[in-house]
Amino acid sequence: MTLYESLANQFIEDIKSQKLSVGTRLPALRAMAKQHQVSMTTATKTYDYLQQTGWIYAQPQSGYFVANQHMINQPEGNIFPTIDFQNMEQRDPKKFAPSNGYNPISALFTPLGTSMIAPELQPTNELQRCIKRVTRRAGQQLFDYPEPQGEQNLRSSLANHFQYDNLSFLADELVITHGCIDAIRTAIETTTNEGDTIAIGSPCFSGLLDLLVGLSRNVIEIPVQETGLDLEYFESILQQGLVAASLFSTSNINPTGLTLPAKQKQALAQLAATYQTPMIEDDIYFELSHQKQNALPSKHWDKEGYVLWCGSVSKTLAAGLRLGWCLPGRYLAQYLKKHIATGFGVNGLMQSSMAEFINTGDYRSHVNKTCLMLSKQVHQYRQFLIEHLPNEARISQPQGGMVLWVQIPNLNSIELEKAALEKQIDMRSGACFSTHDFYHDCFRINCGWPLDFSVDSYPENIVDKLNTYQQLKTLCILVKGL
């Protein structure tokens, strides 16, 4: 046992024995290091471990506090939703989609359904100022076709921006796209053909399953549990030559909030190179870590260029901008050819405005604030669910992003989804995230909107539809009634 784990266990014992009660503020890092005569590194690792295992939480600008312990009522280690995976054969996702599709399209929108941040968390004024400045300077350029690969100023700005996260690449290696899903679509079409099979994580974001249905690709699901991806099973699939490519989310994964360990990300890049099988990395939540440092993507360890890294500002900033990117590695020429054939570039004004927003430092500042806010909100949602759901509920402990994955034994989440819609509540049943019937007792909710809802921020006629506190409370009542 390492020193930080030993120290963390001391805190856990004090919490279990209620020497440290729920809500107690813990010593600041420097004070804790002094008290226990350990280094700041050990102190930081101790608190990080306690956060990741759900014993404490960080309150932005305030410190660390003892969390409401769902663990006390459950067997040790029985916290994260667990699945008994069987029969992971190749499947056509079209034949196994729920009746409403993997990503149900509904006229109803409420905050618990779609994974996104609330409008009040978006830097609307700063972004508008950037757009105005760029528009004044643009002149005739505003009316020209944009560069097919993406505007040089945005590609350079993104290359400089991601160096901060120790992800280095050249601007000429990047392609700008219409959001992350467009980047992934082009990557799939570049590396595979209709009828090919792609390995995907399970559970898998419903939008990706819909995309694979539309592109007529088959899938083999690779289990992702609390410890990460089942690499042994994945490698056996590669050895048998059963897949033409893989498609994995790796950081702050939707719908679980998990981040794959660095060793697994490195292994994925190595497996892609060893078996010369392209890996498409959906990293749209990369920048939304609840830790102090973003976890590196698999692309960081990609020496042979088999990883196609895809991202976007849709989750960090605003989905309506429709700006994303792909770092296609060795597939750059083919990717660019496919990208050009299916469009005439991405809106030049939006590209230049985003470059301006990054270069002023406003984007980095916004992301940092958003991460702090999301960390707080996810904790608040999780604590609310712990207090209002049945004791046997298992709730994920996200390391980043804005969603929670909940499992309640014997729950019919499709019936819950129907009951919620009748109450004008949008949410996602577990059926949306797999071609298998593994997640019938699971559901996902978005935590991107504050629980302390501000009535004054919205028109009176939509206040009830956006009141997250009331909707979450109603959802918990529905769960108990099923």
N, C-alpha and C positions, 0 to 999 in steps of 0.2 A: 504494500500500500504506500502510495506517495505521501509526502508531507501534507500537501493541500487536501488530499482525500481524508487523511487522518484528522486534520483540523475541521474539515466539513462535517465529518461524523460526530465530532464533539458538539457542533451546533445542532445537528439533527437530533441527538439524544436530549439536548436541552429543550428543543421544541416539542419532542414527543412527551417529555415529562412535564411540559407546560411551565418550565422555568422561564422560557421565552414564550410569551403568549402571542396570539394572533394580533398583528398590527404593531408589535413592538419594533421600534426603530433600532437598527443595529449600529455599532460604531462605524464611523467613516473608515475607509480603507487604510489611511495612514495611521489612524488611532488603533485599528485592529492589528495592523502589522506590529506596532509598538507593543501592544498588550501581550501578544503571543510570541514576540521576538522572532518574527519571520520577515522575509523580504517582501517588498511591495508586489513582486511577481507572484509569490506564493499566496499573498492575501487576495490578489485579483483573481487567481485561479480558484481559490476557495469560494469566493462569492459567485463567480461564474458557474461553478459546479452546482452550488446551492440554487441558483436561478434556473439552470437547465433542468434540474430534477424537481423543481416546483416548490421548494421549501421557503424561498424568499423571493421578493420581487423588487425591482428598482423603480423608484419614483423620480422622474426627471427633475433635476435641480433640488431634490430633497434628501435622497439617500436610499438606503436599503431597509426593507421591512419584512417581518415574518408574515408569510402567506397563510390564508385559511386552508388548513391541511385536509384535502380530500384523501390523502394517503393514510391518515390515521384510521379511517373506516374500511380500508381495503388491505388485502394481503400485499406484502412487500413485492414490488416489481410488477404489480397488476394494474398499472395506471393507464398506459397507452393502449388505444384500441388494438386488439390482436385478432388475427384471422387464421383459420386453418386452411391453407392453400392446397388445392388438389386439382388434378386434371388440367394442367396449364398447357393445353394443346393449341396448335394454330387455329385461329378462328377468323371468320369474316365478320367484322363489327356490324355490317348492315343487318345480319341475321339475328343479332342478339341485342339490338338497341331497345330501350324502354319504349313504350307506346308513344310517348311525347318526344322521343329522341334523347340523345345524351345531354343536349344543352337546350332545354325547353324554351321556346320562344313565346313570350307572353306579353300582352299589352300592359300587364301589371308590373310596376317596378316599386320595390321597397328595399331598404338598405341591407337586409340580411341575406339577400339572394346573390347579387352580382358582386364579384370581388373588385372593389374600388374604394378610393378614399372619398370622403365627403367633400362637397364643393368648398366649404369654409376652410378646408385644409390646403386648398390649391392656391398658389400665389398669383391670383388673377391680375392684380394691379401691376406687379412687376413684369409679368409676361406681356401685358398689353403695352407697357412702355417700350419693351424691347421690339415688339412688332411695329410700333409707330416709328421708332428710330430707323429700323431697317427699311421700312417703306419709304421714308424721306430720302434715304441714301441710294435706293435701288435704281431709280431712273428706268431706262429702257430694259435693263436686265430683268425687271419684274415680269415682262411680257414674253421673254424667251423660253424655249423648252429648257427644262433643267438638265444637268449632266446625268446621263443614264446610270452611272455608278453612284451618283450622289454628289452634292456640292462639295467642292474641296474644303471650303471653310468648315463645314459641319464634320466631315470625316477627320480633319485635323484636330478640331476641338474635342471630339470624342476620344481620339487617340491620346491626347494630352490628359483628358479627364480621367481615363481609366489607368493611366500610369500611377495615379495616386493610390490605386488599389493593387498595385504591383502586377497589373495585367498589361503587358507591353505589346504593341503591334504598330505597323505602319499605316498611315492614312490610306495608302494605295491598296491595302489588303482588305479594306472594309467596303461593303455595299450597303447603301441606304435603301430602306424598304418602307412599305405602307404598314408599319406596325410589326409586332413580333409574329403574329399568325401568318402574315404574308411572307415574312422571312423564312418561317418553317415550311410553308407550302412550297416555296421555290426550292428549298433544300431537299425536300422529299422528291420533288419532280426531277431534280438534278441527279440524285443518287440512286433512284429506284424507278421501276416501271409498274404499270397497272398489273395487279395480281401478285406482286411481290409481297413478302411478309416482313414486317418491321417489329422489332422487339420494343416494348414500351414498359414503363413502370406501372405498378398496380398498387394502389389506385392511381388512375390517370386523369388529368384535367379533362373535363367533359368536352371542351372546345376542340382539343386535339383529337378525340375520338370522332367527333363530327367531321373534322377535316379529313381524317383517314377514310371515313365512309364516303365522302365526296370524291376522294382521289382513288377509290377502289383498291385500297391496300388492305391486306390481311395483317393480323397482329398475333404476337405471342406475349402474354403479360408476365413480367418478371416481378415477383413480390418485393415490396418495399415496406419494411417494418421498422420498429423503433431503432434497431441497430443499423439500418440502412438497406441497401439493395442486396438481393441474394446473388452475389457474384459467382458463386460456384455453379448455380443453375444457369446463369447467363452464359458463362464460358462453355458449358456443355452444349448450349444451343449454338454457339459460334462454331464449336468443334464439329458439329454435325452439319454445318452449312445450311441451317434452316432459315436464316434471315439474311436479307440483302442490306439492311441497315438497322440502326437502333435510334430511338428517340426518347431521351430522358430529360426530365427536369432534375436539377441537382442542388439548388439552393432555395431554401424557404419554400418548399414544394407545395403547390396547390393540388390536393385539398388538405394535406396533413400539417404543413408548416415545418416539416423536418428539413434539415440540411444534411446531405451525405457527408460522412467523414472525409477528410482530405485524402487519406490513404485509398479510399474507394474511388474518389474522383481521379486520382493518379492512375489507379488500376484500370479504370474505364478507358482512359486515353491509351494506355499500354495495350489493352485488349484490342482496341480498334486498329492499332498499328500492327499488332501481331497477326491478326486474322484479316487485315486489309479490308475491314468492314466499316464504312462511314458511321460516325455517331453524330446525330443532330442534338445539340444541347440547348434546350429551352431554358433560358436563364433570365426570364422577365422580372423575377423578384430578387435578382442578384444584389441590388443596392439597398434592399429593405431589411437588412439584418438588425436584430435587436441587441447584438453584441457591439462592442466598440469598433471592430474591424470586420469588413465584409470577407466572407470565406471565398477563397479563390475558386474559379470554375475549373472543370476538367481541361478546358482549353489551355490553361496555364502550363499543363504538363504535356501538351500535344506537340511532339517534336517532328512528327512525320506528316502533319497536316490532315489527318483523318477526321478531326473534330470540326463540325460546322457550328460555331457559337452564335446564338440568336438572342437578341434583346430588344428593348423598347423603352420609351418614356410613358407608356400607357398606364402603368401602375404607379410609377413614381410621381408623375406630373398630371397628365390628362389624356384619357383614351381618345378624345376627339381630335387630337393633333395628328393621329395616324402616322407617327414617325417611329421607325424601328431600324434594325441593322442586322447584318450577318457578316461574320468573319469566316469565310468558307474554306480557308486553308488551301490544300492542293486542288480543290474543286473550283477555284476562283473563276477561271475562264469559262467553264461550263455553266457555273451559277450565273455569271453576268450575262451570258448568252440567253439563258432561259428568262432571266429577269427583264432583259430588254425586249424579248419577244412578247411578253405579256403586259407591257405597259410602256409609257413614254416618260418615265421618271416620276419622282415624288415632288409635290408642291414646293417650288423654289423659295417662296416667301417664308413658309413654315420652317424649311431647312435653315435658311439664313437667320431667322429669328431664334431658333433653338441654339445655333452656334453663338449668337450674341448673348443669349441667356446663360450659356455655359461659361463663356469667356469673362463675363462680368462677375462671376462667382455666385450669382443668384441661385443657380441650379444646385450647386453643392450645398449652399446654405439651406435651401428648401428641403433637400433630401435628408440632411442631418436633423432638421426639426421634425420632419415627417416620421423618421425612424423612432425618435423619442416618443412622439405622440402615439404611434402604432404600438410600441412596446407597452405603454400605459393602458391603451384601450384594450388590447388583447388580454392583458392581465385582468382588467375590470370585467370584461365579458366572461372570462374563464371563472373568476370568482363568483359571478352572478349565477352561472350555470351550476357550479358546485353546490351552491346554497339552495337552488330551486329545482334541480333535477333529482331523480331517485338516487339513492346511495350507490347503486351498482353502476352508475354512469361512468364511462371512461372518456377522458377528454385529453386531446393532444396537448403537448406543451411546446408551442412553436418557438423556433430559434429566430424567426423573422417572418416577414410577410404580414398578412392581415386576415387569415382565415383560421377557424377552429374546426377540428374533425372530432365528432362525438359518436360514441358507440354505447347503445343501451341494449343489453341482452333481451331478445324476444320482441324487440320493437319492429313494427312494419313501417319502414321509413317512407314507403310510397304512399301509404294511407295517411301518414303524418303530413306529407307534402300536400295531399289533396285537402285535408282538414285545414291546413294553414292557408291555402289559397282561398278557401271559403271565408276566412277571417281577414282577407286582404293582406296576407303575409307571404312574401316570396322567400323561399329557402330551397336547398338542394338535397334531395334524397341520395343515399349511397348508390342507388341503381345507376345514377348518371356517370359514375366514375369507373365502370368496368364492363366488359362483355360477359362476365361471370356473375353469379348470384352470391358473391362473397359479402357484399356490403348492405344487405337488406336491413340490418339493424344499425346502420350508420347514417349520419347526415352532416352536412357542412354549412356553416354560417359565416358571413362576412363580418369583420370587426372594424371596418374602415371608417365607420361613422361613430362619433362620440355618443356614449350612453347618456351623458348629461345634455340632452337634446335642447336646443335653443328655439323656442317657438317663434321668436321675433325674426329668425333668419329666413323664414319661408312664408309663402302666401297661405292664408287661413284655410283654403279649400284642400290643401295637400298635407297639412300638419299631421293628421292622424296616420297617413300612409308612411310618414317618415319618422314617427316617434319611436326610436329604437328601443328605449327602455320598456315602453308599454308592449311593443311587439315581442320582445324577448320574453317578457313575463307571460304573455298569452301563449307563446310557443311552448314554454315549460308546462303550463296548465294542460295544453293539448297532449303533450307527451304522457303525462300522468293519467289522462283519460283514455288512452288507447290500450 
